Amino acid sequence: MTVAVIGVGKLGEALLAGLLRSGREVVGAERHAPRAAEVADRYGVAMASPAEAAARAGVVLLVVKPQDVRATCAEVGPALREGALVVSMAAGVTLAALEAALPPGTPVVRVMSNTPLLVGQAMSAASAGTRATAAHLEAVEALLSPVGRVVRVPESQQDAVTALSGSGPAYFFAVVEAMVDAGVLLGLPRATAAELVVQTAVGSAAMLAESGEHPALLREAVTSPGGTTAAALRVLQDRGVAAAFLAALEAARDRSAELSSG
Ligand SMILES: NC(=O)c1ccc[n+]([C@@H]2O[C@H](COP(=O)([O-])OP(=O)(O)OC[C@H]3O[C@@H](n4cnc5c(N)ncnc54)[C@H](OP(=O)(O)O)[C@@H]3O)[C@@H](O)[C@H]2O)c1
């Protein structure tokens, strides 16, 4: 089954590379000719117009900016094969909008991913449209598994997903930035502080992912009574860091809802 990747910008290229790595037949479409040629050269992949690409594919991935989704659907819709699945990666574009822009009866899945997709470590959440079945969701999970993990959520939870994992990398980047600045304040060279913090983030993330332990347990394991970690955690608690995260994620969830209804 051929997969069409419509739009090979940053995210589209990373998806296309992941699909090729997992042995899929892929055809790309990209409206900037120089960019299309660059991707064709780099991966030896066939490029076509969106309609031609869709006509060859069993699954059509839309990897264009949200504002371009409607026009892209109008281009690929008439060319879709009978039963072809359309997967939208566009943030905030609802299943209702996608279904309205595509021929009636088209199975559609909406996916919210995040930037670690660029390094094969995405967290993606998939929601099925009215015509998409469990088998379609399984197909999407299989397609996206080379570039990270996938969960299924009802569409009503997509704004929460956007707040948590969609915008999530930025929160971690902000925490790393603040810790590196703190390291500099404590007298460490910036490069050393950055290396210490980044590897600590990588190691902590690996412990969370590999152990499956509750973060509170892992935190307690490094917090000896009356020690340095306890002193730091007390300050974070006094300054309301946990409460700030609750408020921040509510703000992101509300903004996501606003953007997708606008
Ligand atoms: N970047 C991320 O990590 C991330 C995370 C979550 C969700 N997303 C979603 O993923 C989508 C793509 O993001 P991106 O950062 O990869 O965007 P991008 O770099 O702008 O890539 C999209 C590419 O597709 C081209 N394009 C637009 N309409 C087309 C059409 N009809 N046919 C062929 N090519 C077309 C665009 O051309 P122009 O430059 O002319 O527009 C651009 O080159 C967005 O909807 C975004 O919301 C991205």
PDBQT file of the ligand as one rigid body, heavy atoms in Angstrom, charges set to zero:
ROOT
HETATM    1  N1  LIG A 301       6.403  20.943  13.217  1.00  0.00    +0.000 N 
HETATM    2  C1  LIG A 301       5.884  20.135  14.140  1.00  0.00    +0.000 C 
HETATM    3  O1  LIG A 301       6.536  19.500  14.939  1.00  0.00    +0.000 OA
HETATM    4  C2  LIG A 301       4.398  19.942  14.247  1.00  0.00    +0.000 A 
HETATM    5  C3  LIG A 301       3.839  19.454  15.424  1.00  0.00    +0.000 A 
HETATM    6  C4  LIG A 301       2.472  19.214  15.467  1.00  0.00    +0.000 A 
HETATM    7  C5  LIG A 301       1.705  19.459  14.339  1.00  0.00    +0.000 A 
HETATM    8  N2  LIG A 301       2.285  19.957  13.223  1.00  0.00    +0.000 N 
HETATM    9  C6  LIG A 301       1.473  20.191  12.064  1.00  0.00    +0.000 C 
HETATM   10  O2  LIG A 301       2.091  19.619  10.926  1.00  0.00    +0.000 OA
HETATM   11  C7  LIG A 301       1.776  20.408   9.787  1.00  0.00    +0.000 C 
HETATM   12  C8  LIG A 301       3.040  20.668   8.991  1.00  0.00    +0.000 C 
HETATM   13  O3  LIG A 301       3.989  21.391   9.777  1.00  0.00    +0.000 OA
HETATM   14  P1  LIG A 301       5.435  21.778   9.228  1.00  0.00    +0.000 P 
HETATM   15  O4  LIG A 301       6.113  22.483  10.335  1.00  0.00    +0.000 OA
HETATM   16  O5  LIG A 301       6.095  20.590   8.607  1.00  0.00    +0.000 OA
HETATM   17  O6  LIG A 301       5.006  22.806   8.067  1.00  0.00    +0.000 OA
HETATM   18  P2  LIG A 301       5.846  23.337   6.830  1.00  0.00    +0.000 P 
HETATM   19  O7  LIG A 301       7.310  23.241   7.109  1.00  0.00    +0.000 OA
HETATM   20  O8  LIG A 301       5.250  24.638   6.433  1.00  0.00    +0.000 OA
HETATM   21  O9  LIG A 301       5.557  22.230   5.686  1.00  0.00    +0.000 OA
HETATM   22  C9  LIG A 301       4.430  22.192   4.878  1.00  0.00    +0.000 C 
HETATM   23  C10 LIG A 301       4.905  22.171   3.407  1.00  0.00    +0.000 C 
HETATM   24  O10 LIG A 301       3.836  21.798   2.563  1.00  0.00    +0.000 OA
HETATM   25  C11 LIG A 301       3.725  22.741   1.498  1.00  0.00    +0.000 C 
HETATM   26  N3  LIG A 301       2.351  22.752   0.991  1.00  0.00    +0.000 N 
HETATM   27  C12 LIG A 301       1.300  23.467   1.420  1.00  0.00    +0.000 A 
HETATM   28  N4  LIG A 301       0.193  23.174   0.722  1.00  0.00    +0.000 NA
HETATM   29  C13 LIG A 301       0.550  22.246  -0.192  1.00  0.00    +0.000 A 
HETATM   30  C14 LIG A 301      -0.134  21.527  -1.209  1.00  0.00    +0.000 A 
HETATM   31  N5  LIG A 301      -1.437  21.716  -1.444  1.00  0.00    +0.000 N 
HETATM   32  N6  LIG A 301       0.544  20.644  -1.954  1.00  0.00    +0.000 NA
HETATM   33  C15 LIG A 301       1.845  20.420  -1.738  1.00  0.00    +0.000 A 
HETATM   34  N7  LIG A 301       2.567  21.065  -0.795  1.00  0.00    +0.000 NA
HETATM   35  C16 LIG A 301       1.932  21.956  -0.025  1.00  0.00    +0.000 A 
HETATM   36  C17 LIG A 301       4.148  24.017   2.161  1.00  0.00    +0.000 C 
HETATM   37  O11 LIG A 301       4.419  25.026   1.220  1.00  0.00    +0.000 OA
HETATM   38  P3  LIG A 301       4.371  26.618   1.703  1.00  0.00    +0.000 P 
HETATM   39  O12 LIG A 301       5.680  26.863   2.375  1.00  0.00    +0.000 OA
HETATM   40  O13 LIG A 301       4.153  27.367   0.437  1.00  0.00    +0.000 OA
HETATM   41  O14 LIG A 301       3.215  26.770   2.663  1.00  0.00    +0.000 OA
HETATM   42  C18 LIG A 301       5.366  23.563   2.950  1.00  0.00    +0.000 C 
HETATM   43  O15 LIG A 301       6.500  23.451   2.158  1.00  0.00    +0.000 OA
HETATM   44  C19 LIG A 301       1.098  21.673  10.300  1.00  0.00    +0.000 C 
HETATM   45  O16 LIG A 301      -0.275  21.574  10.046  1.00  0.00    +0.000 OA
HETATM   46  C20 LIG A 301       1.351  21.668  11.784  1.00  0.00    +0.000 C 
HETATM   47  O17 LIG A 301       0.217  22.180  12.472  1.00  0.00    +0.000 OA
HETATM   48  C21 LIG A 301       3.627  20.217  13.163  1.00  0.00    +0.000 A 
ENDROOT
TORSDOF 0
